[in-house]
Amino acid sequence: MEKIILNDIERLWVMEMARNRYAYDRKLGLEATVYKDGVDNIDNEVNAYGAEVAYCKLFNLYPDLEHSYFMPFDAMHGDKSTVDVKTTVLTNGRLLVKKKERMNLPDEYALMIGSYPIYTYIGHIEAGRLIRPENLDTKLKSPAYAARQSELHKRQAYD
């Protein structure tokens, strides 16, 4: 497994972008994701955006720097494939994608485990393999498509 640690500059950048994204989303009336602890706070945004930056750092990609425009993906590789980065603090956690109608799915989903500023890259799964009825876990607070870590594949860094 590949561990990524954000440096001091990346940490400042993540904090600023997370604050901007959080404020902008609340201004639009969008609800924040509320996790198991029931907390709706900026820490969740910091952790999620930190994972996106760590992923981009690992793959030598340019992260999304826009806080006022929603992109259906977090990164784009040189082969033009798009990736939505998911994160969990659980070392044995699954990759989860909320069940909701989307006009534009990314090509792949990636799982990062950890919390700001240290993350571990676990792997990828193609959207077409994940977004299937048999992968829908309805026992969760919000139904989500789920993939175990063993179902993910590694992508070569710096492709």
C-alpha positions, -999 to +999 in steps of 0.1 A: +000+000+000+012+035-008+011+061+019+010+097+010+017+125+035+008+161+026+035+186+031+031+220+049+021+239+017-003+212+006-019+213+041-024+250+039-039+247+005-063+219+016-075+239+046-082+270+024-099+251-003-120+231+022-131+263+039-141+278+006-159+247-006-178+243+027-189+280+028-199+280-009-220+248-005-238+261+026-245+294+007-262+273-020-282+255+006-265+221-001-264+197+028-231+185+040-224+148+043-230+137+078-210+107+089-214+082+116-205+107+143-235+129+133-212+159+129-217+183+100-185+203+101-156+214+080-134+186+092-153+162+069-145+185+039-109+189+050-105+151+051-122+145+018-104+172-001-071+162+015-077+127+001-082+142-034-050+162-032-031+131-019-044+110-048-034+137-073+001+139-056+006+102-059-004+101-096+013+134-105-020+151-115-033+186-111-061+187-085-094+205-088-089+241-076-124+254-081-147+257-051-177+273-069-183+248-097-192+211-092-172+186-113-185+150-114-149+138-109-119+147-088-090+139-112-083+132-148-055+109-159-034+113-191-055+087-208-085+111-202-101+087-177-119+105-149-118+095-112-140+102-082-118+098-051-136+084-020-121+082+015-127+065+048-109+065+081-116+028+086-086+006+077-109-021+065-135+003+050-153-002+018-155+022-012-190+037-010-209+058-036-242+071-026-272+060-046-284+090-065-292+099-101-261+112-118-259+126-153-222+121-156-205+092-139-167+092-137-149+064-154-135+050-121-137+054-084-106+053-061-104+046-024-080+064-001-079+054+036-067+077+063-073+112+076-058+146+070-028+148+063-019+111+059-036+088+034-031+054+019-040+046-016-060+013-018-072+009-054-097+016-082-129+002-095-146+010-128-179+028-125-196+002-146-185-026-123-196-007-091-229+009-101-249-023-104-280-035-084-260-064-068-236-039-052-263-017-036-261-018+002-295-007+015-286-014+051-267+019+054-281+052+066-281+063+030-282+035+004-248+032-014-230+011-040-202-007-021-170-024-031-147-043-007-110-035-009-104-070-024-125-059-054-103-029-062-073-030-086-041-009-084-033+017-110+003+024-117+014+057-102+026+083-127+010+067-157 
